Each structure stands twice: as C-alpha cells, then as structure tokens.
Amino acid sequence: MSTSTRQHLHTPPLEAGDRVGFLAALACAVHCALLPALAGLLPWFGVPGMADFDQGVVVLASLLGLTTIGMGYRRHRSPRPALLLLAGLPLLWWGAFGSLHRHDLDHAAVMSAGGVLLALAHLGNLRRVHALCGPACASTGTVVRSGILRGPTPAKAGPANGDAIDGQG
C-alpha cells in the first residue's frame, strides 16, 4: 500500500471516536462493577437513583460503537471488533432496559461484561485502523502497541497486515 493511500486511511475523527469509546466503555465497566457496593450509600448522600443515567449512557455508547466500528470495518474488513460489539451491546441493553435493571449483583455483572466487550471492540478497531495507515499514524502522537495505548513515539516502518504497526505483537 502506498504512503498516500495509507495517509488517506488515517482518519483522526474515527480514531478519536474509538479512543473515547474505549475509555467510556472501560469507565462504564468499572462503574457497573462498583455500583452495587455504592448503591446503599447513595440515598445517604442525597443522590437520586441512577436508572436514567445508565440508560442514557447505554444509548450513547451504542451509537458511538456502531458508528466508529462500522466505519472502521469499511476500512480494515476485520470482523473481530464488530463481533465483540455485537456480543457486548445486547448485554448492556439487557442490563439497562431489561429484567436485570435493578442495580443488584446480576445487573453489575452483565453491565460490566458488556462494557468490557465494548471496550475491547473499540481497542481492536483502533489497532486495525492504525495498522492500515502504518507510519503515518505514528506521527500523530498516540500509537497502539501490544494492546496498550501509548504516547508519542518516532515513526517506524511496520507491516500493513493489521496485527502491529511497529513489528511487535
């Protein structure tokens, strides 16, 4: 793939959406895991129920995930991020809108699992989009290497096979 084609595949809004989606899904999973422990304390602090908040976050996470991972699939053609998304979204919707929306341990487990799957979908999508544009993405600051978001690194030539952009992984 030529350098001009790789730079064309580099789309900052898509990558920003995946980064936001990854961090939001991870925060959601942590929130859902801790909520049962904190739910008993909320009324004591005068905080009302969190039902509407959870449902709003699930709707926004769904829209962000479907948009960014759908756009990413059109570029990298790897089904893995979409499959992770399609496994995580039903769990989130079941926990937020279904019979498990009662903020107990079952709700926390289902919502946490859905949030982790959604975070993994965004991370996989981000890695695959970065792998397509190769060294052009490295000059933008954040590089994904071995499944971890890292800070700026010098641009290095890497494979365009979707696995890694710096020869690792």
Steps between C-alpha positions, in 0.01 A plus 500: 500500500647835401569775751232725350241223535604440861469868583154503341396217735614701802180656636545694826123526573463121475802442723381762750160331508660163569716647776199666662299181456776287652542724803124548547432126476777427748366766738153350458629154592670637813190703591275196462736281704513752787137615495359219719748588773414869477125471433420470869687822573338716227179584690707584807679768294170621350577369148192377310487173305730446202252327265469782246876561502582135425246484219627822342860377510402170337321681216799731441749211523294305247489786252872573539593132470284432196631811325874467567522123466280507189728762343807306607368177349460675165874570511660192655237229423580313822184360662646463852417852632146473360453157659616633838263794462212270407575284805524797740205716393227245580646459849498876554145536370378204707655650813377854433154439359415134570412288797841554661457875544483489878858591602590174669791262451352343185452844345859595587641179352309530171571872459869455585537215252327705231721801575820293480391347167420845364839634616678207333304564179614865493860406580505236225349742252753768592790256456379385160443851368847603624656194339356599163654844493841381626767758583270791411303433820812492715565866424163600650604417857318199637597157376338173598757234574432159653149597606605803706453865411839671506626854459702651215769284342723554200349377173617151406418294197269212584290234333165590354341169597289632788692330781756761602644821370847482642595135451389395850198289582 
